Amino acid sequence: MTDRPFVKICVIGLGYVGLPTAAVFASRGVHVLGVDTNADAVDLINRGKIHIIEPGLDTMVHEAVMKGLLTAEAKPEAADAHIIAVPTPFIADFKNGHRPDVSCVQAAAESLAPVLTKGSLVIVESTCPVGTTVQVSKWLAEHRSDLTFPHDTGSEADVNIAHSPERVLPGKVLKELISNDRVVGGISPACSERAANLYKIAVEGECLMTTANTAELVKLSENAYRDVNIAFANELSLIAEELDVNVWDAIELANHHPRVNILQPGPGVGGHCIAVDPWFIAHSAPDVSPLIRAARGVNDGKPGYVSDKILDAAKSSNAKTIAILGLAYKADIDDLRESPAIDIAAAVAKDFDGQTLIVEPNTGTLPDSLSGLTQVDLDTALDAAEVVALLVDHKPFRDLATNRLDGKIVIDTRGIWRDL
Ligand code: SAJ
């Protein structure tokens, strides 16, 4: 294994994972080149500013740029290590099941192929289907016949390649990047060891070495595990409603059992990970993943159930105004990606003849699918609405004096006002 030191690294993809990763390595004194196709993001970062919201990240990026340790460009350059942190969405196919789209990973690999040298390390951090990291090795080999790659020559290869999935929780990214244990899966043992040596510069948690395929399945399993467990809670919420039982009370009491820990029901599952990653498993092994598919179905069914419930309540009470509280995919963040609340708000507004008011304390603009609706502050919404639908348990809603809800029909999908 080469012991080439990590003086300069290149991070491809400066989003919610890549930019914090770049900043953390720079904060440890490594020279980092961040690469992104978004010219505005590159420009902002080079001015010490950022294009995403994550606690503490603005200061860390600013310091790194000012010290000359972090710069951004449109294309990769030669470096001791290249980290790929680009999106891996799915291609929607409601008939045959959604399938993964790894085209950004392929494009990133092809963009860095020309700058690889003997002793280079390539790490795929993007969440991807099992086998993608080995495929990256093959793609790189197609472009560089002058170098050897680990899918072919194992630990003797000129270039080391590993998968080390990001596992950070939005809102706590910087803390979790440093303190979480890190799974490092090399295509060969030498790849694992070299990748672990890189992460040890920045990570205080343990670096757990395994194979690339195992590391890929580990990441997918973590998010599928959470999705299945949320689906159980969501299904329970439908059962409890049908049986006229308070689901929040039932879950709290069940969780007193020493081996039971039921998650919380909600309006559906959002975010760019948990609603997406289970499909990567289901697509790879369709005949043996009925539970994972069923869980996706339960969670994806919840927004429609909630919007019907809101519309029924408005109809039966002849309401003129509905207040929708919260649009983000979970509490106390501004991230709207895959948020079930947006689908619910859109479905309600489409079928409701009265006024639909939106309250989202963490963003000032509505997404395109809700253009035409009115965003107001909490007080204005509560003054006007006869029906109040709580979709996200943001702090201002948790802190609300519940007598503000007197006389209104309240649909609380998060259980923060369960005693009403
Ligand atoms: N949710 C519920 N009930 C719960 C918990 C969550 O309805 O009891 C909903 C949330 O409201 C949200 C969605 O699930 O809509 C996902 O939220 P989350 O907090 O469970 O997870 P994410 O998507 O913010 O981050 C996850 C994390 N994965 C796990 O906890 C296994 C994070 O560690 C990963 O790094 C991240 O996905 C990722 O990037 O893959």
Residues whose N, C-alpha, C, O or C-beta is under 5 A from the ligand:
A	BS01	SAJ	E166 R167 V168 L169 P170 E222 N223 R226 I230 L263 Q264 P265 G266 G268 V269 G270 G271 C273 I274 Y329 K330
